[in-house]
Structure formats: C-alpha cells, structure tokens
C-alpha cells in the first residue's frame, strides 16, 4: 500500500510510478487510512525513507512517525531506506489551504507546514544504508 502523500501527492505520483517500474503493483490509499489498514491486518511490513539517521532517531518524511508507531503496536517490521533525493523541510500554507487550485480551508486559520519529522529508532526494525 502507498499513502497518497499530501500535500503534493508524491506517493500517488512518484512512488506508485517507481513501484510499477519495478513490476510491483501498489494499492493507493488516502493518508488517513493507514491506521485502519494496520487494524485490519492488511500491512505486513513498512518501508520508509530517511534523509538522515542519527544515534537515536531518523529524519523522515511527515507521516512516517505515525506509521512507525502503528507498526510497532501491530508487530509489523519497519525498514528505513536512504531517500533518493533531499526531503523538503516545509511547504507554504497555500499548499495545504488549496487542493486542485480551489481553496478548501476557511480564511482566518493558520497552517503548520512541516514536511519532515524525527522518528525514534526504537520504532525501526532495520536501517538500510545505501541500498544494503
């Protein structure tokens, strides 16, 4: 399963395309469906990318921490792979206030736009280095 990857839908656009090129047929889910999929026993392993791995945590794309916590709870292994390109740290409020060119959020609200987060290594089964 591949989460859509809001706000830029890179899971839907980039990850699915790469998997198809590897002859893997992905199933695309909305970002907020992951917990349900774990609960239903549909997730057998989790693969995440990281920008940097430190002593106690890894810098990963936003949403990775939630997946890692769900995986630990449901006893699903989590593998970290180096990101192919640098993960963008944040986006503009406009990127989450609008979808397909139409404003979806009401005026007068604030946005928290981080696109990276720290994932403690206690949730990770194995950290891969350079494809190994």
C-alpha positions as CSV (number, residue, x, y, z in Angstrom):
1,X,0.0,0.0,0.0
2,X,1.1,3.5,-0.8
3,X,-0.2,6.6,1.0
4,X,-1.2,9.4,-1.4
5,X,1.4,11.8,0.2
6,X,-0.3,15.1,0.8
7,X,0.1,18.0,0.2
8,X,1.9,17.2,-3.1
9,X,0.5,13.7,-3.7
10,X,4.0,12.4,-4.3
11,X,3.0,8.9,-3.1
12,X,0.4,8.8,-5.8
13,X,2.6,10.3,-8.5
14,X,6.2,9.2,-7.8
15,X,6.1,6.2,-5.5
16,X,3.5,4.3,-7.4
17,X,5.2,5.0,-10.7
18,X,8.5,3.8,-9.4
19,X,6.9,0.6,-8.0
20,X,5.2,-0.1,-11.3
21,X,8.6,0.2,-13.0
22,X,9.8,-2.5,-10.6
23,X,6.9,-4.7,-11.5
24,X,5.2,-4.2,-8.1
25,X,1.5,-3.3,-8.3
26,X,0.8,-0.9,-5.5
27,X,-2.5,-0.2,-3.8
28,X,-3.0,3.6,-3.3
29,X,-4.7,4.7,0.0
30,X,-5.5,8.1,1.4
31,X,-3.1,9.2,4.1
32,X,-5.6,8.9,6.9
33,X,-6.4,5.2,6.1
34,X,-3.1,3.8,7.4
35,X,-4.4,3.1,10.9
36,X,-7.4,1.2,9.6
37,X,-5.2,-0.9,7.3
38,X,-3.0,-1.9,10.2
39,X,-6.0,-2.7,12.3
40,X,-7.4,-4.9,9.6
41,X,-4.1,-6.8,9.3
42,X,-3.5,-5.6,5.8
43,X,0.0,-4.3,6.5
44,X,2.8,-6.9,6.6
45,X,5.8,-4.6,6.6
46,X,6.6,-0.9,6.3
47,X,9.3,0.8,4.2
48,X,10.2,4.4,4.9
49,X,12.8,6.7,3.5
50,X,15.1,8.9,5.6
51,X,17.2,11.9,5.0
52,X,19.5,11.5,7.9
53,X,19.9,8.8,10.6
54,X,21.3,9.8,13.9
55,X,22.1,7.9,17.1
56,X,18.5,7.8,18.4
57,X,16.3,8.9,15.6
58,X,16.0,9.5,11.8
59,X,14.7,12.5,9.9
60,X,11.9,11.2,7.7
61,X,9.0,12.5,5.6
62,X,6.0,13.7,7.5
63,X,3.6,10.8,8.3
64,X,6.5,8.3,9.0
65,X,6.2,8.6,12.8
66,X,2.5,7.6,12.7
67,X,3.3,4.6,10.5
68,X,6.2,3.5,12.7
69,X,4.1,3.8,15.9
70,X,1.2,1.8,14.3
71,X,3.7,-0.8,13.0
72,X,5.3,-1.2,16.5
73,X,1.8,-1.6,18.1
74,X,0.8,-4.2,15.5
75,X,4.2,-6.0,15.5
76,X,4.9,-5.1,11.9
77,X,8.6,-4.6,10.9
78,X,9.7,-1.2,9.7
79,X,12.7,-0.7,7.4
80,X,14.3,2.6,6.7
81,X,15.9,3.3,3.3
82,X,18.0,6.4,2.3
83,X,15.9,8.9,0.4
84,X,16.8,9.2,-3.3
85,X,16.6,13.0,-3.0
86,X,16.6,15.5,-0.2
87,X,13.3,15.7,1.6
88,X,11.8,19.2,1.6
89,X,11.5,20.6,5.1
90,X,8.3,22.6,4.8
91,X,5.8,23.9,2.4
92,X,3.8,27.1,2.1
93,X,0.4,27.5,3.8
94,X,-1.1,27.8,0.4
95,X,0.0,24.2,-0.4
96,X,-2.4,22.9,2.2
97,X,-5.1,25.5,2.1
98,X,-5.8,24.7,-1.6
99,X,-6.4,21.4,-3.5
100,X,-6.6,21.2,-7.3
101,X,-6.5,25.0,-7.5
102,X,-9.5,25.5,-5.2
103,X,-9.3,26.8,-1.6
104,X,-10.6,24.1,0.8
105,X,-9.7,25.7,4.1
106,X,-11.6,28.7,5.6
107,X,-10.0,32.1,5.8
108,X,-8.6,33.2,9.1
109,X,-6.8,30.0,10.1
110,X,-3.1,29.2,10.5
111,X,-1.1,26.4,9.0
112,X,1.6,24.1,10.3
113,X,3.6,23.1,7.3
114,X,6.5,20.8,8.3
115,X,7.1,18.1,5.8
116,X,9.7,16.2,7.9
117,X,9.7,14.7,11.4
118,X,12.0,12.8,13.7
119,X,11.3,9.1,14.1
120,X,12.9,7.4,17.1
121,X,14.9,4.4,16.1
122,X,13.1,2.3,18.8
123,X,10.3,2.0,16.2
124,X,12.6,0.8,13.5
125,X,13.4,-2.8,12.7
126,X,16.4,-2.1,10.4
127,X,18.1,0.9,8.9
128,X,19.4,0.3,5.4
129,X,22.5,2.3,4.2
130,X,23.0,2.9,0.5
131,X,20.7,0.1,-0.6
132,X,22.2,-2.5,1.7
